[in-house]
């Protein structure tokens, strides 16, 4: 088999994996972790149940891979903002705006995140991933707060994350609970942005 055929095979395998992960996210979001069966994901993806197990040895591994894929796709736009040559203050403002807009536009994804974080047994599947995600995110935000001269950048980063998480949760519970523009202005004042 030539190198070109191998790369086509690898590309097809990667595409199939992404197809399965996309279907898994949809089904897990609709049914929750416990009610979802691997056969449900296979049906949604249009593949056999055996194909799912060829890629992922268990429902737990499928869920973890789907969740991590979701987190990576969510963080891509944030990474693009961080990579831009902008002042730290502008990056923080843009990250805040993007976080709230993304939540409002992707309620189903955030409901899945909330369900995941609060369901016994499921949260433990991702505990280390959540810790690593929050530690990395906090370090990134702390460096931005340090750059704008905040005297306690680590605490500012933790509080900034908590405020954004809280506002996102409020958007999930009651989308019209607060005026998003006024809330963002209050956050700007609160953090000296």
C-alpha positions as a printed Julia matrix, in Angstrom:
193×3 Matrix{Float64}:
   0.0    0.0    0.0
   1.42   3.35  -1.02
   1.81   6.37   1.2
  -1.05   8.12  -0.59
  -3.43   5.21   0.08
  -2.37   5.15   3.72
  -3.03   8.86   4.14
  -6.48   8.43   2.54
  -7.15   5.59   4.98
  -5.98   7.67   7.95
  -8.09  10.61   6.76
 -11.17   8.39   6.42
 -10.56   6.99   9.91
 -10.23  10.48  11.39
 -13.42  11.6    9.62
 -15.32   8.56  10.9
 -14.09   9.24  14.43
 -15.32  12.85  14.21
 -18.66  11.64  12.83
 -19.05   9.32  15.82
 -18.05  12.05  18.3
 -20.52  14.53  16.79
 -23.32  11.95  17.02
 -22.3   11.08  20.58
 -22.5   14.73  21.67
 -25.99  15.05  20.19
 -27.26  11.88  21.87
 -25.61  12.57  25.24
 -27.05  16.12  25.14
 -30.54  14.78  24.41
 -30.62  11.8   26.76
 -27.92  12.39  29.34
 -25.08  10.02  30.09
 -26.95   7.29  31.93
 -29.85   6.96  29.48
 -27.64   6.93  26.39
 -26.75   3.55  24.94
 -23.87   2.96  22.55
 -26.44   1.61  20.08
 -28.16   5.04  20.18
 -24.92   6.72  19.17
 -24.27   4.12  16.47
 -27.74   4.69  15.0
 -27.27   8.47  15.01
 -23.82   8.17  13.42
 -25.04   5.66  10.84
 -22.49   3.03  11.84
 -22.61  -0.34  13.54
 -22.24  -0.66  17.28
 -19.06  -2.67  16.62
 -17.6    0.31  14.78
 -18.13   2.47  17.84
 -16.27  -0.08  19.98
 -13.47  -0.24  17.43
 -12.82   3.45  18.08
 -13.82   3.62  21.75
 -13.59   0.6   24.1
 -16.47   1.72  26.35
 -19.33   4.18  26.68
 -17.26   6.03  29.28
 -14.35   6.43  26.85
 -16.73   7.56  24.11
 -18.24  10.13  26.45
 -14.84  11.39  27.6
 -13.58  11.69  24.0
 -16.76  13.47  22.9
 -16.57  15.82  25.85
 -12.9   16.63  25.25
 -13.61  17.21  21.57
 -16.35  19.64  22.6
 -14.03  21.47  24.99
 -11.34  21.79  22.32
 -13.81  23.17  19.78
 -15.18  25.61  22.35
 -11.72  26.86  23.26
 -10.49  27.38  19.68
 -12.01  30.87  19.29
 -10.67  31.86  22.71
  -7.2   30.72  21.68
  -7.46  32.83  18.54
  -8.21  35.91  20.65
  -5.3   35.17  22.97
  -2.95  34.83  19.99
  -3.84  38.27  18.62
  -1.64  41.26  19.22
  -4.1   43.06  21.49
  -3.7   44.72  24.88
  -4.52  42.42  27.8
  -7.54  44.54  28.76
  -9.05  44.14  25.27
  -8.4   40.38  25.37
 -10.22  40.07  28.7
 -13.18  42.11  27.45
 -13.38  40.07  24.24
 -13.11  36.77  26.11
 -15.95  37.83  28.41
 -18.17  38.88  25.5
 -17.41  35.68  23.59
 -18.1   33.47  26.62
 -21.54  34.96  27.2
 -22.44  35.05  23.51
 -21.31  31.45  23.06
 -23.43  30.35  26.01
 -26.51  32.13  24.68
 -26.03  30.61  21.22
 -25.22  27.06  22.38
 -27.59  26.37  25.27
 -27.71  22.64  24.49
 -23.94  22.34  24.89
 -23.95  24.19  28.19
 -26.84  22.13  29.48
 -24.71  19.06  28.73
 -21.75  20.64  30.55
 -23.94  21.46  33.54
 -25.42  17.95  33.54
 -21.95  16.46  33.32
 -20.59  18.5   36.2
 -23.53  17.75  38.49
 -24.37  14.11  37.81
 -22.94  11.62  40.26
 -20.62   9.19  38.58
 -20.39  11.23  35.39
 -18.47  14.13  36.92
 -15.83  11.69  38.16
 -15.21  10.54  34.56
 -13.98  14.04  33.76
 -12.7   15.28  37.12
  -9.05  15.41  36.08
  -9.92  16.96  32.72
 -12.02  19.65  34.45
  -9.2   20.39  36.9
  -6.65  20.68  34.08
  -8.99  22.86  32.02
  -9.67  25.26  34.9
  -6.02  25.39  35.97
  -4.94  26.25  32.44
  -7.72  28.8   31.97
  -6.96  30.4   35.35
  -3.23  30.67  34.53
  -4.04  32.29  31.19
  -6.42  34.81  32.74
  -4.02  35.52  35.63
  -1.29  36.43  33.15
  -3.68  38.91  31.5
  -4.66  40.4   34.87
  -0.96  40.6   35.77
  -0.33  42.46  32.52
  -2.96  45.1   33.31
  -1.43  45.61  36.76
  -3.92  43.81  39.0
  -2.31  43.42  42.46
  -3.69  39.87  42.92
  -3.97  38.37  39.42
  -4.66  34.77  40.54
  -7.63  35.8   42.68
  -8.87  38.16  39.97
  -8.71  35.27  37.47
 -10.66  32.96  39.81
 -13.32  35.6   40.43
 -13.54  36.45  36.72
 -14.13  32.76  35.92
 -16.71  32.49  38.7
 -18.61  35.53  37.43
 -18.63  34.2   33.86
 -19.69  30.73  35.04
 -22.46  32.28  37.14
 -23.73  34.46  34.31
 -23.64  31.46  31.96
 -25.66  29.43  34.44
 -28.2   32.23  34.75
 -28.5   32.34  30.95
 -29.26  28.61  30.99
 -31.89  28.88  33.7
 -33.59  32.04  32.46
 -32.23  33.54  29.22
 -33.87  36.91  29.94
 -32.94  37.03  33.62
 -30.5   39.9   33.1
 -29.56  42.42  30.46
 -26.37  41.04  28.93
 -25.01  44.45  27.88
 -25.47  45.93  31.35
 -24.0   42.8   32.96
 -20.88  43.0   30.8
 -20.47  46.68  31.66
 -20.72  45.84  35.37
 -18.08  43.11  34.96
 -15.81  45.58  33.17
 -16.11  48.01  36.09
 -15.7   45.25  38.67
 -12.4   44.11  37.15
 -11.07  47.47  36.01
 -11.47  46.77  32.34
